[in-house]
Each structure stands twice: as structure tokens, then as C-alpha cells.
């Protein structure tokens, strides 16, 4: 089984939050690891603070740009994939994106590609 068989934080966020009637504006969020892709999703959710033990500098900068407080124990240049062989596919997908709306589209496309690659 490849690494994408496990649910990623980004996938869980998309499945659990969008399409629900839940309101997250002003809430605080906590996660194990937050990269730039997750940061964009938190921006779209309207949270006011994001905490993670590990957060990428791209996530920190992105949250700051949208006046969202970032709390973390360790900042890293980039989030590494679960296999430890390179950059996280979600982090890589949004690396050069600056719009949360554009990031959401890119993340959805990437998740579809990763899910489809499991079955080929």
C-alpha cells in the first residue's frame, strides 16, 4: 500500500468541513503538522488561530498574510512526505499559489489524482 492510502490531514479537512453546515469563523484549530495547503484551508474556514507542533514557513507566512495567528513548536522549510523521500504532495501543489481559492481548486485536483493513482 502506498502512503496515499492513509487519510491525510488535508483530505480529512476537505471531507469534514466543506459541505457541512458547521461554522468555524473565529475558532482556533490544532493539527499535528500544518503546511501551506492546510494553511489555505484554515484561511477559507475563517479560523483565527492555528496551532501545530510542526509548521512550514510557507504556512506561517500565508497565515500571517491573512492575519491568522500561527502557534508552533518547530518551523521547517517544507513539509516532507510520509515516506521521507521528498516534499509533501500537498505542499508542493500550492508552493507557488498565493490565493486560498486557487489553492482549494489545486488541492482538490491533486487529491483526485492521488486517489486515482492508487487504482492503476
Backbone as a printed PyTorch tensor [residue, N CA C, xyz], in Angstrom:
tensor([[[  0.8500,  -1.1800,   0.0000],
         [  0.0000,   0.0000,   0.0000],
         [  0.8910,   1.2380,   0.0000]],

        [[  0.5520,   2.2310,  -0.8230],
         [  1.3640,   3.4390,  -0.8340],
         [  0.9340,   4.3940,   0.2730]],

        [[  1.6520,   5.4970,   0.4270],
         [  1.4010,   6.4480,   1.5090],
         [  0.0780,   7.1790,   1.3770]],

        [[ -0.4980,   7.1730,   0.1990],
         [ -1.7260,   7.9270,  -0.0030],
         [ -2.9500,   7.1310,   0.4250]],

        [[ -2.7730,   5.8900,   0.8200],
         [ -3.8790,   5.0920,   1.3100],
         [ -4.3400,   5.5620,   2.6770]],

        [[ -3.4610,   6.2230,   3.3870],
         [ -3.8170,   6.7790,   4.6900],
         [ -4.4990,   8.1210,   4.4550]],

        [[ -5.4190,   8.4610,   5.3350],
         [ -6.0700,   9.7650,   5.2050],
         [ -5.0900,  10.8530,   5.5940]],

        [[ -4.9580,  11.8390,   4.7280],
         [ -4.1070,  12.9750,   5.0380],
         [ -4.9220,  14.0280,   5.7600]],

        [[ -4.2450,  14.8880,   6.4800],
         [ -4.9170,  15.9780,   7.1790],
         [ -5.7230,  16.8180,   6.1940]],

        [[ -5.1440,  17.1010,   5.0360],
         [ -5.8210,  17.9130,   4.0380],
         [ -7.0870,  17.2280,   3.5540]],

        [[ -7.0110,  15.9220,   3.3200],
         [ -8.1850,  15.1730,   2.8630],
         [ -9.2700,  15.1770,   3.9340]],

        [[ -8.8710,  14.9920,   5.1740],
         [ -9.8330,  14.9970,   6.2750],
         [-10.4960,  16.3710,   6.3790]],

        [[ -9.7190,  17.4320,   6.2360],
         [-10.2920,  18.7760,   6.2870],
         [-11.3340,  18.9580,   5.1980]],

        [[-11.0100,  18.5510,   3.9970],
         [-11.9460,  18.7170,   2.8860],
         [-13.2140,  17.9130,   3.1110]],

        [[-13.0810,  16.6790,   3.5590],
         [-14.2450,  15.8170,   3.7550],
         [-15.0950,  16.2650,   4.9370]],

        [[-14.4680,  16.7170,   6.0000],
         [-15.2010,  17.0100,   7.2150],
         [-15.7950,  18.3970,   7.2960]],

        [[-15.2220,  19.3580,   6.5860],
         [-15.6430,  20.7270,   6.7650],
         [-16.4970,  21.2700,   5.6310]],

        [[-16.0950,  21.0050,   4.3990],
         [-16.8380,  21.5630,   3.2850],
         [-18.1030,  20.7690,   3.0500]],

        [[-19.1520,  21.4970,   2.7490],
         [-20.4320,  20.8570,   2.5180],
         [-21.2060,  20.6080,   3.7960]],

        [[-20.6160,  20.9810,   4.9350],
         [-21.3330,  20.8270,   6.1980],
         [-21.9490,  22.1770,   6.5540]],

        [[-22.8340,  22.1510,   7.5080],
         [-23.4530,  23.4040,   7.9470],
         [-22.7360,  23.9820,   9.1640]],

        [[-21.5530,  23.4730,   9.4540],
         [-20.7820,  23.9490,  10.6020],
         [-20.1380,  25.2960,  10.2950]],

        [[-20.0490,  26.1190,  11.2990],
         [-19.4340,  27.4390,  11.1980],
         [-18.1320,  27.4250,  11.9890]],

        [[-17.0290,  27.8650,  11.3640],
         [-15.7210,  27.8240,  12.0080],
         [-15.0860,  29.2020,  12.1770]],

        [[-15.7580,  30.2440,  11.7500],
         [-15.2010,  31.5910,  11.8560],
         [-14.9100,  31.9250,  13.3170]],

        [[-13.6720,  32.3840,  13.5510],
         [-13.2700,  32.7710,  14.8900],
         [-12.7770,  31.6320,  15.7660]],

        [[-12.8820,  30.4000,  15.2910],
         [-12.4170,  29.2510,  16.0730],
         [-10.8930,  29.1680,  16.0410]],

        [[-10.3470,  28.3630,  16.9270],
         [ -8.9310,  28.0100,  16.9130],
         [ -8.8220,  26.5800,  16.4020]],

        [[ -7.7850,  26.3080,  15.6170],
         [ -7.5910,  24.9720,  15.0560],
         [ -6.2730,  24.4080,  15.5430]],

        [[ -6.2180,  23.0940,  15.7100],
         [ -4.9850,  22.4100,  16.0950],
         [ -4.8210,  21.1950,  15.2080]],

        [[ -3.5980,  20.9370,  14.8170],
         [ -3.2840,  19.8150,  13.9350],
         [ -1.8960,  19.3150,  14.3020]],

        [[ -1.5150,  18.1510,  13.8140],
         [ -0.1790,  17.6170,  14.0940],
         [  0.8900,  18.3350,  13.2800]],

        [[  0.6000,  18.5420,  11.9930],
         [  1.5310,  19.1850,  11.0680],
         [  0.7080,  20.1080,  10.1780]],

        [[  1.1810,  21.3380,   9.9860],
         [  0.4750,  22.2660,   9.0990],
         [  1.4470,  22.7870,   8.0520]],

        [[  1.1240,  22.4730,   6.8110],
         [  1.8510,  23.0040,   5.6690],
         [  1.0290,  24.1000,   5.0270]],

        [[  1.5230,  24.6130,   3.9240],
         [  0.8660,  25.7260,   3.2460],
         [ -0.5250,  25.3480,   2.7440]],

        [[ -0.7080,  24.1110,   2.2700],
         [ -2.0280,  23.6950,   1.7750],
         [ -3.0560,  23.7310,   2.9030]],

        [[ -2.7040,  23.1760,   4.0450],
         [ -3.6160,  23.1920,   5.1930],
         [ -3.8690,  24.6300,   5.6480]],

        [[ -2.8390,  25.4720,   5.6080],
         [ -2.9990,  26.8750,   5.9990],
         [ -4.0680,  27.5450,   5.1470]],

        [[ -4.0200,  27.3070,   3.8380],
         [ -5.0340,  27.8860,   2.9560],
         [ -6.4330,  27.4000,   3.3310]],

        [[ -6.5620,  26.1330,   3.6730],
         [ -7.8760,  25.6020,   4.0440],
         [ -8.3580,  26.2410,   5.3490]],

        [[ -7.4700,  26.4380,   6.2900],
         [ -7.8470,  27.1080,   7.5310],
         [ -8.2630,  28.5560,   7.2760]],

        [[ -7.6010,  29.2140,   6.3450],
         [ -7.9860,  30.5820,   5.9690],
         [ -9.4140,  30.5880,   5.4400]],

        [[ -9.7080,  29.6540,   4.5510],
         [-11.0520,  29.5780,   3.9770],
         [-12.1080,  29.2510,   5.0330]],

        [[-11.7140,  28.5180,   6.0600],
         [-12.6440,  28.2030,   7.1450],
         [-12.8800,  29.4040,   8.0580]],

        [[-11.9650,  30.3600,   8.0260],
         [-12.1300,  31.5610,   8.8230],
         [-11.6660,  31.4610,  10.2630]],

        [[-10.7780,  30.4960,  10.5410],
         [-10.2930,  30.3730,  11.9160],
         [ -9.4160,  31.5720,  12.2680]],

        [[ -9.2410,  31.8250,  13.5690],
         [ -8.4380,  32.9750,  13.9930],
         [ -7.0370,  32.5850,  14.4380]],

        [[ -6.8520,  31.3020,  14.8210],
         [ -5.5590,  30.8230,  15.2990],
         [ -5.3670,  29.3820,  14.8360]],

        [[ -4.1370,  29.0450,  14.4520],
         [ -3.7960,  27.6650,  14.0820],
         [ -2.5760,  27.2510,  14.8970]],

        [[ -2.6760,  26.0960,  15.5780],
         [ -1.5520,  25.5390,  16.3230],
         [ -1.1590,  24.1920,  15.7330]],

        [[  0.1350,  23.9460,  15.6350],
         [  0.6690,  22.6380,  15.2580],
         [  2.0760,  22.5190,  15.8410]],

        [[  2.4530,  21.3340,  16.2990],
         [  3.8320,  21.1540,  16.7490],
         [  4.8360,  21.4610,  15.6380]],

        [[  4.4630,  21.1300,  14.3780],
         [  5.3400,  21.3760,  13.2290],
         [  4.5600,  22.1750,  12.1900]],

        [[  5.1480,  23.2900,  11.7390],
         [  4.5030,  24.1310,  10.7380],
         [  5.5570,  24.6130,   9.7390]],

        [[  5.2040,  24.5790,   8.4680],
         [  6.1560,  25.0450,   7.4540],
         [  6.1920,  26.5730,   7.4200]],

        [[  7.3150,  27.0920,   6.9790],
         [  7.4450,  28.5550,   6.8700],
         [  6.4450,  29.1070,   5.8700]],

        [[  6.1420,  28.3320,   4.8360],
         [  5.1190,  28.7520,   3.8780],
         [  3.7690,  28.8940,   4.5400]],

        [[  3.4360,  27.9760,   5.4450],
         [  2.1740,  28.0550,   6.1910],
         [  2.1750,  29.2700,   7.1130]],

        [[  3.2740,  29.4790,   7.8090],
         [  3.3800,  30.6110,   8.7330],
         [  3.1910,  31.9310,   7.9820]],

        [[  3.9060,  32.0860,   6.8700],
         [  3.8130,  33.3120,   6.0710],
         [  2.4020,  33.5140,   5.5210]],

        [[  1.7960,  32.4280,   5.0610],
         [  0.4500,  32.5030,   4.4850],
         [ -0.5720,  32.8960,   5.5420]],

        [[ -0.5060,  32.2720,   6.7040],
         [ -1.4340,  32.6150,   7.7870],
         [ -1.2480,  34.0710,   8.2130]],

        [[ -0.0030,  34.4800,   8.3230],
         [  0.2930,  35.8540,   8.7260],
         [ -0.2950,  36.8600,   7.7420]],

        [[ -0.1860,  36.5650,   6.4520],
         [ -0.7070,  37.4510,   5.4080],
         [ -2.2180,  37.6690,   5.5580]],

        [[ -2.9040,  36.7010,   6.1430],
         [ -4.3560,  36.7960,   6.3320],
         [ -4.7240,  37.0680,   7.7930]],

        [[ -3.7710,  37.5920,   8.5440],
         [ -3.9750,  37.9790,   9.9500],
         [ -4.4980,  36.8440,  10.8220]],

        [[ -3.9780,  35.6510,  10.5870],
         [ -4.3080,  34.4930,  11.4080],
         [ -3.0760,  34.1510,  12.2370]],

        [[ -3.2730,  34.0210,  13.5290],
         [ -2.1640,  33.7210,  14.4270],
         [ -1.7020,  32.2810,  14.2110]],

        [[ -0.3930,  32.0940,  14.0970],
         [  0.1720,  30.7510,  13.9830],
         [  0.9870,  30.4680,  15.2350]],

        [[  0.7240,  29.3240,  15.8450],
         [  1.4600,  28.8720,  17.0240],
         [  2.0670,  27.5190,  16.6900]],

        [[  3.3410,  27.3520,  16.9540],
         [  4.0300,  26.1180,  16.5940],
         [  5.2290,  25.9260,  17.4990]],

        [[  5.6630,  24.6810,  17.6010],
         [  6.8540,  24.3590,  18.3780],
         [  8.1010,  24.3880,  17.5090]],

        [[  7.9320,  24.0080,  16.2510],
         [  9.0710,  23.9030,  15.3300],
         [  8.6340,  24.3490,  13.9390]],

        [[  9.3970,  25.2540,  13.3300],
         [  9.1250,  25.6310,  11.9430],
         [ 10.1430,  24.9420,  11.0410]],

        [[  9.6680,  24.5430,   9.8710],
         [ 10.5130,  23.8490,   8.8970],
         [ 10.3730,  24.5350,   7.5370]],

        [[ 11.3790,  24.3510,   6.6950],
         [ 11.3210,  24.9490,   5.3570],
         [ 10.1540,  24.4070,   4.5510]],

        [[  9.9480,  23.1020,   4.6430],
         [  8.8660,  22.4620,   3.8830],
         [  8.4440,  21.1930,   4.6050]],

        [[  7.2380,  20.7670,   4.3360],
         [  6.7190,  19.5300,   4.9040],
         [  7.1830,  18.3780,   4.0160]],

        [[  7.6940,  17.3390,   4.6330],
         [  8.1910,  16.1630,   3.9130],
         [  7.0810,  15.1140,   3.8440]],

        [[  7.0500,  14.3580,   2.7560],
         [  6.0270,  13.3110,   2.6120],
         [  6.2280,  12.2190,   3.6610]],

        [[  5.2110,  11.3810,   3.8140],
         [  5.2350,  10.3510,   4.8620],
         [  6.3780,   9.3510,   4.6910]],

        [[  6.7830,   9.1250,   3.4480],
         [  7.8760,   8.1890,   3.1930],
         [  9.2440,   8.8160,   3.4820]],

        [[  9.2780,  10.1350,   3.6270],
         [ 10.5370,  10.8180,   3.8830],
         [ 11.4100,  10.9610,   2.6520]],

        [[ 10.7990,  10.8340,   1.4800],
         [ 11.5730,  10.8380,   0.2350],
         [ 11.5070,  12.1470,  -0.5340]],

        [[ 10.7500,  13.1010,  -0.0480],
         [ 10.6240,  14.3730,  -0.7600],
         [  9.5610,  15.2370,  -0.1240]],

        [[  9.2470,  16.3020,  -0.8240],
         [  8.2680,  17.2540,  -0.3130],
         [  6.8590,  16.6510,  -0.3280]],

        [[  6.0510,  17.0090,   0.6340],
         [  4.6590,  16.5690,   0.7080],
         [  3.9400,  16.9830,  -0.5780]],

        [[  3.1560,  16.0950,  -1.1700],
         [  2.4920,  16.4370,  -2.4310],
         [  1.5440,  17.6330,  -2.3120]],

        [[  0.9270,  17.8180,  -1.1510],
         [  0.0290,  18.9660,  -0.9740],
         [  0.8270,  20.2640,  -0.8700]],

        [[  1.9260,  20.2280,  -0.1370],
         [  2.8080,  21.3980,  -0.0060],
         [  3.3410,  21.7870,  -1.3840]],

        [[  3.7620,  20.7900,  -2.1360],
         [  4.2810,  21.0370,  -3.4780],
         [  3.2070,  21.6130,  -4.3950]],

        [[  1.9850,  21.1470,  -4.2600],
         [  0.8780,  21.5860,  -5.1130],
         [  0.5970,  23.0730,  -4.9600]],

        [[  0.7280,  23.5910,  -3.7510],
         [  0.3890,  25.0040,  -3.5200],
         [  1.6190,  25.8990,  -3.3630]],

        [[  2.7890,  25.3440,  -3.5990],
         [  4.0490,  26.0490,  -3.3660],
         [  4.0490,  27.4640,  -3.9460]],

        [[  3.5980,  27.6330,  -5.1910],
         [  3.6380,  28.9350,  -5.8680],
         [  2.2740,  29.6180,  -5.9270]],

        [[  1.3390,  29.1580,  -5.1340],
         [ -0.0090,  29.7260,  -5.1360],
         [ -0.1250,  30.7310,  -3.9970]],

        [[ -0.8250,  31.8450,  -4.2560],
         [ -0.9940,  32.8540,  -3.2130],
         [ -2.4580,  33.1110,  -2.8570]],

        [[ -3.3810,  32.4950,  -3.5730],
         [ -4.8050,  32.6930,  -3.3350],
         [ -5.4270,  31.4600,  -2.6760]],

        [[ -6.1500,  31.6280,  -1.5790],
         [ -6.7990,  30.4790,  -0.9450],
         [ -7.7740,  29.7560,  -1.8830]],

        [[ -8.5010,  30.5110,  -2.6860],
         [ -9.4630,  29.9110,  -3.6120],
         [ -8.7570,  29.0710,  -4.6810]],

        [[ -7.6630,  29.5920,  -5.1970],
         [ -6.8640,  28.8500,  -6.1870],
         [ -6.2510,  27.6050,  -5.5410]],

        [[ -5.8080,  27.7480,  -4.2980],
         [ -5.2220,  26.6070,  -3.5770],
         [ -6.2540,  25.5070,  -3.3740]],

        [[ -7.4770,  25.8710,  -3.0350],
         [ -8.5340,  24.8740,  -2.8320],
         [ -8.7680,  24.0650,  -4.1020]],

        [[ -8.8280,  24.7350,  -5.2350],
         [ -9.0100,  24.0370,  -6.5150],
         [ -7.8340,  23.1020,  -6.7710]],

        [[ -6.6110,  23.6050,  -6.5740],
         [ -5.4050,  22.8000,  -6.8190],
         [ -5.3520,  21.5850,  -5.9000]],

        [[ -5.7200,  21.7490,  -4.6380],
         [ -5.7010,  20.6450,  -3.6780],
         [ -6.7310,  19.5850,  -4.0700]],

        [[ -7.9100,  20.0110,  -4.4620],
         [ -8.9440,  19.0480,  -4.8710],
         [ -8.4900,  18.2410,  -6.0840]],

        [[ -7.8670,  18.9100,  -7.0460],
         [ -7.3550,  18.2210,  -8.2420],
         [ -6.2710,  17.2220,  -7.8520]],

        [[ -5.3460,  17.6480,  -6.9910],
         [ -4.2420,  16.7740,  -6.5740],
         [ -4.7500,  15.5610,  -5.8140]],

        [[ -5.7110,  15.7600,  -4.9080],
         [ -6.2700,  14.6300,  -4.1650],
         [ -6.9320,  13.6330,  -5.1090]],

        [[ -7.6310,  14.1330,  -6.1160],
         [ -8.2560,  13.2520,  -7.1160],
         [ -7.1940,  12.4590,  -7.8560]],

        [[ -6.1150,  13.1300,  -8.2620],
         [ -5.0140,  12.4410,  -8.9590],
         [ -4.3980,  11.3650,  -8.0750]],

        [[ -4.1600,  11.6820,  -6.8100],
         [ -3.5390,  10.7100,  -5.9050],
         [ -4.4630,   9.5200,  -5.6630]],

        [[ -5.7500,   9.7730,  -5.5030],
         [ -6.7110,   8.6740,  -5.3090],
         [ -6.7960,   7.8120,  -6.5620]],

        [[ -6.8090,   8.4350,  -7.7230],
         [ -6.8650,   7.6730,  -8.9760],
         [ -5.6080,   6.8550,  -9.2010]],

        [[ -4.4600,   7.3610,  -8.7580],
         [ -3.2020,   6.6290,  -8.9540],
         [ -3.1360,   5.3630,  -8.0930]],

        [[ -3.9310,   5.3150,  -7.0310],
         [ -3.9700,   4.1240,  -6.1770],
         [ -4.5370,   2.9150,  -6.9170]],

        [[ -5.3970,   3.1750,  -7.8710],
         [ -6.1180,   2.1020,  -8.5270],
         [ -5.5680,   1.7580,  -9.9050]],

        [[ -4.4090,   2.3010, -10.2390],
         [ -3.8070,   1.9990, -11.5450],
         [ -2.4840,   1.3100, -11.3960]]])
